[in-house]
Amino acid sequence: MMRRAIELARNGMDSGDGGPFGCVIARGGEIIAEGNNRVTSTNDPTAHAEVVAIREACKVLNSFQLDGCTLYTSCEPCPMCLGAIYWARPDKVYFACNRDDAALAGFDDALIYDELAIPNEQRQRAMISLLRDEGVALFQDWIAKPDRVEY
Amino acid sequence: MMRRAIELARNGMDSGDGGPFGCVIARGGEIIAEGNNRVTSTNDPTAHAEVVAIREACKVLNSFQLDGCTLYTSCEPCPMCLGAIYWARPDKVYFACNRDDAALAGFDDALIYDELAIPNEQRQRAMISLLRDEGVALFQDWIAKPDRVEY
């Protein structure tokens, strides 16, 4: 499975789809979805291999959860992809090389990990809060909504 | 702009698209893309408001970068969305309520932030490395690739 993820990464790099990253999602020993990085060819900064494969696997399973699935990715997921994994909740995750290997190849993963771990105000890209009360009111309505679908 | 993001969140919640989250991306004082959470209605765990809006804005601009753009989101971005923001690189980000408000409404954002900040081996959802050398070899080929498009 991991060799297939690495092969997808190589094929995607060679064909100009995007960066050298590939991902396979398997269930019951069979591949149900594959992905490779397509950021630059599709103008989609979220089209990392893991996100592409997760979206595809969810389509195949007709579910927003990956129960019983294992994800194999050619590189340790960046924070965006790790977040996507936590939301999709596959059973297991395997990766080949790590964030430091990615940093040496010019990818920002390690920087983003560092930024996420510190308080908002101290980040290079600090965010500002506006209209918090109106946002909180939304959540109160969500909690009170009898037919809400949790995820 | 933030009021519009909150309105998108409310409309999406009311229509059953997904959770109570909305996002607006503006450039030069005009809205160029909007998004709301569509996780449960589209079976896509990555369809958070920010990801939806970023993908749409990149389509509009025909670019994988959001230079000159400002992003307004009804809630502090979760790690997945914050990662997507770091990759898309808008100039500024505003949010209404925060991760603690989201946790009170039953969303996992704070948990995922906590997990990302600790070493892999200590996480609830630890990941295992396989075939690292083969992954590293990929990156060496990427660095040697003369026509690579960086992102």
Interface residues (C-beta under 8 A of the other chain):
Chain A: M2 R3 I6 A9 R10 M13 G16 G18 G19 P20 V39 T40 N43 D44 P45 T46 V51 I54 R55 C58 K59 L61 N62 S63 F64 Q65 Y72 S74 C75 E76 P77 C78 P79 M80 C81 L82 G83 A84 I85 Y86 W87 A88 K92 V93 Y94 F95 A96 C97 N98 D101 A102 L104 A105 G106 D108 L111 I112 Y113 E115 L116 A117 N120 R125 M127 I128 S129 L130 L131 R132 E134 G135 V136 L138 F139 Q140 D141 W142 I143 K145 D147 R148 V149 E150 Y151
Chain B: M2 R3 I6 A9 R10 M13 G16 G18 G19 P20 V39 T40 N43 D44 P45 T46 V51 I54 R55 C58 K59 L61 N62 S63 F64 Q65 Y72 S74 C75 E76 P77 C78 P79 M80 C81 L82 G83 A84 I85 Y86 W87 A88 K92 V93 Y94 F95 A96 C97 N98 D101 A102 L104 A105 G106 D108 L111 I112 Y113 E115 L116 A117 N120 R125 M127 I128 S129 L130 L131 R132 E134 G135 V136 L138 F139 Q140 D141 W142 I143 K145 D147 R148 V149 E150 Y151
